Amino acid sequence: MMTSLPQTALDNLLEEAKQAATNSYSPYSGFKVGAALRLADGTVVTGTNVENVSYGLTICAERAALVRAVSEFGPEIRIVAVAVANLNGAASPPCGACRQMLAEFAEPETAVVFPAAVGMKTMPFDQVLPLGFDMKLKKTGKKE
């Protein structure tokens, strides 16, 4: 089951992601990506990809938004929806690193909207990252 947000809320979140993509720093790939996270309290936090000549140091839009959300609102945030957009008309689901980072703050039913090979796709987070690494630190505060 997915977070029950109205389609208009997901559409608005996607528009915020598209707007964030306009701030992309992507001189090497030219691939402009934006992400928008809707937090449990209704706040929307955006981020964009920031490349580096050393590609490994590049940060994706989803992680940029997540780091911003935690920096501004603290580690107790919970994500109820994620939208990813790019200005290149290409498929761009969250990469593996972004999926794993989002897993710390997203519930299994968190809606994830992203450009797929054919149009936009919306999936619950547990289908986007079906076998994420989890040490169960979030609930108990210790490793089980």
C-alpha positions as CSV (number, residue, x, y, z in Angstrom):
1,M,0.0,0.0,0.0
2,M,1.2,3.5,-0.8
3,T,0.9,6.7,1.1
4,S,-2.5,8.1,0.4
5,L,-1.7,11.5,-0.9
6,P,-4.0,13.0,-3.5
7,Q,-2.7,13.0,-7.0
8,T,-2.7,16.8,-7.0
9,A,-0.2,16.7,-4.1
10,L,2.1,14.3,-6.0
11,D,1.8,16.5,-9.1
12,N,2.7,19.6,-7.1
13,L,5.7,17.7,-5.5
14,L,6.8,16.8,-9.0
15,E,6.6,20.4,-10.1
16,E,8.8,21.4,-7.1
17,A,11.3,18.7,-8.2
18,K,11.4,20.1,-11.8
19,Q,11.9,23.6,-10.4
20,A,14.8,22.4,-8.3
21,A,16.4,20.8,-11.4
22,T,16.8,24.3,-12.9
23,N,19.5,24.9,-10.2
24,S,21.5,21.8,-11.1
25,Y,25.3,22.1,-11.3
26,S,25.9,19.5,-14.1
27,P,28.6,20.9,-16.4
28,Y,30.1,17.4,-17.1
29,S,27.0,15.3,-17.8
30,G,24.5,18.0,-18.6
31,F,21.9,15.8,-16.8
32,K,19.8,18.2,-14.7
33,V,18.0,16.4,-11.8
34,G,15.8,17.8,-9.1
35,A,14.1,16.1,-6.1
36,A,11.4,17.1,-3.7
37,L,10.6,15.4,-0.4
38,R,7.3,15.8,1.4
39,L,7.8,15.4,5.1
40,A,5.1,14.1,7.5
41,D,4.3,17.6,8.6
42,G,3.6,18.7,5.1
43,T,6.9,20.6,4.6
44,V,8.5,20.2,1.1
45,V,12.3,20.2,0.9
46,T,14.0,20.2,-2.5
47,G,17.5,19.4,-3.7
48,T,19.4,19.2,-7.0
49,N,22.4,17.3,-8.3
50,V,25.8,18.9,-7.9
51,E,28.6,17.4,-10.0
52,N,32.3,17.4,-9.5
53,V,35.1,16.8,-12.0
54,S,35.8,13.8,-9.8
55,Y,32.6,12.0,-10.6
56,G,32.6,10.0,-7.4
57,L,32.2,13.2,-5.4
58,T,29.0,14.1,-7.2
59,I,25.8,14.3,-5.1
60,C,22.4,13.3,-6.5
61,A,19.4,15.5,-6.1
62,E,17.7,13.0,-3.7
63,R,20.6,13.0,-1.3
64,A,21.0,16.8,-1.5
65,A,17.3,17.2,-0.5
66,L,17.6,14.6,2.3
67,V,20.8,16.2,3.7
68,R,19.0,19.6,3.6
69,A,15.9,18.2,5.3
70,V,17.9,16.7,8.2
71,S,20.1,19.9,8.4
72,E,17.0,22.1,8.7
73,F,14.6,20.0,10.6
74,G,16.6,17.4,12.5
75,P,17.0,13.6,12.3
76,E,13.4,12.9,13.4
77,I,12.0,13.8,10.0
78,R,9.8,11.2,8.2
79,I,9.3,11.3,4.4
80,V,5.8,10.6,3.1
81,A,6.5,11.2,-0.6
82,V,9.5,11.6,-3.0
83,A,9.4,13.1,-6.4
84,V,12.3,13.1,-8.9
85,A,12.4,15.0,-12.1
86,N,15.0,15.8,-14.8
87,L,15.1,18.4,-17.6
88,N,16.5,15.9,-20.0
89,G,13.4,13.8,-20.7
90,A,15.2,10.6,-19.6
91,A,14.3,7.9,-17.1
92,S,15.8,8.6,-13.7
93,P,14.6,6.5,-10.8
94,P,16.6,7.1,-7.6
95,C,20.0,5.4,-7.8
96,G,20.9,2.7,-5.3
97,A,22.8,5.0,-3.0
98,C,19.9,7.4,-2.9
99,R,17.4,4.6,-2.2
100,Q,19.5,3.4,0.7
101,M,19.9,6.9,2.1
102,L,16.1,7.6,1.8
103,A,15.4,4.2,3.6
104,E,16.6,5.8,6.9
105,F,13.6,8.3,6.8
106,A,11.0,6.7,4.5
107,E,8.3,4.2,5.4
108,P,7.6,1.2,3.2
109,E,4.4,2.9,1.9
110,T,6.1,6.2,1.0
111,A,5.1,7.2,-2.5
112,V,8.0,7.6,-5.0
113,V,7.3,9.4,-8.3
114,F,10.0,9.4,-11.0
115,P,10.4,9.5,-14.8
116,A,10.5,5.9,-16.2
117,A,11.3,4.6,-19.7
118,V,7.7,5.3,-20.6
119,G,6.1,8.3,-18.7
120,M,6.0,8.9,-15.0
121,K,5.9,6.0,-12.5
122,T,4.6,6.0,-8.9
123,M,5.6,3.2,-6.6
124,P,5.7,2.5,-2.9
125,F,9.2,2.8,-1.4
126,D,9.4,-0.9,-0.4
127,Q,9.1,-1.7,-4.2
128,V,11.7,0.9,-5.1
129,L,14.1,-0.7,-2.6
130,P,12.8,-4.2,-1.9
131,L,15.9,-5.5,0.0
132,G,17.4,-2.5,1.6
133,F,20.2,-2.9,4.2
134,D,18.6,-2.4,7.7
135,M,20.3,-2.8,11.0
136,K,17.1,-1.9,12.8
137,L,18.8,1.0,14.5
138,K,15.9,3.4,13.8
139,K,13.4,1.9,16.3
140,T,15.5,0.3,19.0
141,G,18.6,2.5,19.0
142,K,20.8,-0.6,18.9
143,K,21.7,-3.4,16.6
144,E,19.7,-6.6,16.8
